[in-house]
Amino acid sequence: MAPTILILGTFVVLPIVFAVFLSLHNVKLLGTIEYEFVGVRNFTQLVNDELIWIALKNTAEYVVIVVPTQTILAVILAVTLNSGIRGKNWWRILYFLPTVTSSAVLTLIFMWIYNTNGLLNDLLAALGLPTYNWLGDPGVALKVIMMMNIWSTAPFYMVIYLAALQDIPKTLYEAAELDGANWWKQFIHITIPTLKPVTFFVVAIGIIGTFQLFDQSYIFSGGTGGPNNATLTIVLLIYQAVFRHLQMGYAAAIAFLLAILIIIITLFGRRLFGGERV
């Protein structure tokens, strides 16, 4: 067990302990590195920081919309492919392509589509419709990132659901059909309950991933979280605190806030979906 303990201690336990140490100190990085003990001041500062509440609102909106949508879409795609449609192997490859594409590349593609001189505005102009500054509108910018994330992550969860669907015994559906259950009743009373442990896993991974949104928001806004903080997320705020304001202690406090939120929501999902049976 020594190699495992050494690796976990070096790359998991020690970073957590150091993060706790940083969150209780004000770190001066210019010149000689100095640590000034401030107690819980970094945590109390969270309550009065307006940007924290903006980032929490944006992140919560992102999670509430993206996670259910990508989960439902993944189930629909998996059930469709599991129904024995023609060319299902080609459909699997086609659906899965966005998942294996670089997140940065996908972000740049969507920025090109929604740019003022991009594909969407060119299409609207060709149809004689008015164009719009999609990326400059605070009410639209985050929605663009949502659509991109749903499109790129749903196929990954589709593969998980597809594997789970193929493990459901055919005899259950045959018995239900003999009892007069149509495909909808079979889906509601057999497929959905059987997939509850898998759904917990998919939702938990989706929540963790969406709460950690950073690269798309950073590329879209150039690291500012704009326009008008519309794409500012918790992780992007941590990045700004460290690399723009040199506040490592405050960034560590924000990181602990993020960790607590993820743990609470994951435990809630465990109770909701019966995750103990995974």
N, C-alpha and C positions, 0 to 999 in steps of 0.2 A: 504493500500500500504506500510505501515511501514516495515513489515517483508521483503518484496521484496527489498525495498530500502536499508535496513540494510544489507541483504545478498549480493546484487550487489555492494554496497559500500565497504564492507569488502573484498570480494573475487575478485572483478573486478577493481573497480575504484582505491582503495588504492594501489594495486600492480602495476598498470600502473603509478600512480604518483610516487611511490617509484622507479620504473624502470627508469623514467625520471631523478629523483634525482641521482641515481647511475651512469647513463650515463654521468653526468656532473662532476663526482668526481672520484678521485683515492682512492680506498678503501684499507686500510692497515688492514689485518686480523690477523697478528701475534702479540701476546700480546694484548694490548688494541686496540679495533677497532677505527680507525680514518678515517675521511673523508677529503680529500684534494680537494678543488674546482679547476678543470682544464678547465672549460668551454667546448668548442667543441673539445678539443684535442683528445678525444677518437674517435670521428667521423672522424677527419682528418687522424688519424692513420689507419683507414680502407683502405684508398686509397693506402697507401704505404705497406700494409701487403700482402705479396705474398701468404700466406696461404688462405686469403680471396678470392682471385681470383681463386685459385685452387678449393676451396670448392664451389664457385659459378659455376665454370665450371662443376664440378662433379654433383652438384645438378640440374643444368639446363639440362645436358645430361640425367640425371635420369628422370626428369619430362617430357621432350620432347618424350622420348621413352615409358615410363611406362603408362602415362595418356591416350594417344590415343590408345595404344594397349589394355589396360584393358577395355577401353570403347567400342571399336569395338568388342572385344571378349564377353563382357557382352551382347551386342545387339544380336550377333549371337546365344549365348546360350539361351537368353530369347525368341527369335523368334522360335528357334527349339523346346523348351519346350511348347511354346504357340500353336504350330501347331497340337497338339493332338497326339504325338507319343506314342507308347505303353510303359507302365511303367513309365510315366513322373514323378510320385511322387517319385519313387526310384531314378530317374536321378537327381531330385532336391536335394534329401538328399546327394547323392554322390558328386554332384558339390559343395554343400555348406560346406562339411566337412572341407576343408582347411581354410575357413573363421573363424570357431569356434575353430580352433586349435591355441594354444598359439604361438605368433610370435617368442618367444625365442626357442620354441621346433622346429618350422619349420626351423629356422636358423641353429640349430644344426644338423637337418636331412640333409639339403642341404650341410652343411660343411662336413658331413660324406660322402655324395655322391661324392663331388668334391675333397675330400682329396687325397693326393698322394697315400695312401693305401685304398682309398674309393671304393665305388660301381662302379663308372664310369670307373676308371682305371682298376679295376678287369675285367669289361666287355670288355674293349678294349684289355686287355692282353689275355683274353680267345679267342678273335677273331683274335689274332695274330697281332694286331695293336699297334703302339707305345703309351706309356702312357705319361701323361703330368702333370706338376705342376700347376693345374688350379688356386688354391687360391694364389699362389705365383707370378702370372703374373699380372702386373698392368692393362694390357689390357683386362683381363678376369674377375677379381675379382668383379668389379662393375656390369658386365653383369649377373653374378650369382645372385646377390641380386635383379637385375631387374626381372629375370625370376621367382624368388621365390615370389616377390611382386605381379607380374601379376597373377600368379597361385593362390595366396591366397586371392586377393582382387576382382578379376573379378566376382566370384560367388556372392559376396555381392551386387554389382551393377546389376548383373543379376536379383536378386529378385526385385529390384526397377523397372527395365525395365519390368519385367514380370507383375507386378501390373499395370503399366501404359498401357501395351498392352491390358490387359483385360478390361480396361476402354474405349478403342476405340470402338465406336458404330459399330456393325456388318453391319448396313445398309450402311455405307460408302463403305465397300468392296463389298457388294451385288450390289450397284449401279454402281460401277466401273466395276464389272464383266459383268453386263448387257451392258455396253458401250464398251465391248471388251478388257478391260485391263487385261493383264496376271498378274501372281503373282509378277513379278519383277517390273512392272509399279505401281502396288498397293503398293509395299514396298517403292518405291522411292517417289511417289506422295501423299501417304496417311500416311504410318507408320512413315517415317522419319520426315516429317514436324510436325506431331502431337506430336512426342516425343521430339521436340526441347526444351521445358521448362525443361523436365526431364533430357535431355542431359546436359543442363547448370548446373543443380544441381549436376549431376554425375561428370562432368568435374571440377566444383568448389571444390567439396569435394575431388576429386582425386588430384588436384593441392595442396590443403592445406595439405593433408596427405603425399604426396611425398616430399614437401618442408620441412616437419618436420621429415624426415627420420633420425632415430637415433639408435634404438635398434639393427636392423640387421647389420648396419655398425659397431657399437660398438662391437658386439659379434664376427663378422667376423675378425676384426682387433685387438681385445683386447684393444680397445679404442685409438689406435694410428692413425687410418685412413689409414693404409697401405694395401697392399704393395706400397711403394713410393707415399703415399698420394692418391692412386687411389680410396679409399672408404671414403675419408674425405668429410663430408657434413657440411652445415652451423650449424645445431644443434649440431653435434659432436664437431665442433670448439667452440661453446658456452660452452659446457661441459668442454673441455680442458682449456679454458680461466679461468673458475671458479675453477675447482677442481685440476688442475695441476699447473697453473700459478698464481692462487689467484688474478686474475684481474676481479673483479666483475663489475667495471665500464665499462671496455672494452667489457665484455660479454653482458652487457645491450645494448651497442651501436650496437653490432652485431645483437642482438635480434630485435632492432628497424629496422635495415636494412632488416631482414627477413620479418617482419610485413609489411613494405612498399612494398616489392616485391610481397607478396601474395595479398595485396589489389589491386595493379595495375593490376596484371594478372587476378584477379577475375573480376574486372570492365571491362577489355577487353573482357573476356568471356561472361559477361552479355550483352554487345553490340553485340557480334558475334552470340549468341544463343537466343537472345531475352529473357533474364532472367526476364524482368519485367512482363512477363505473368505467372511466376511460381505461 
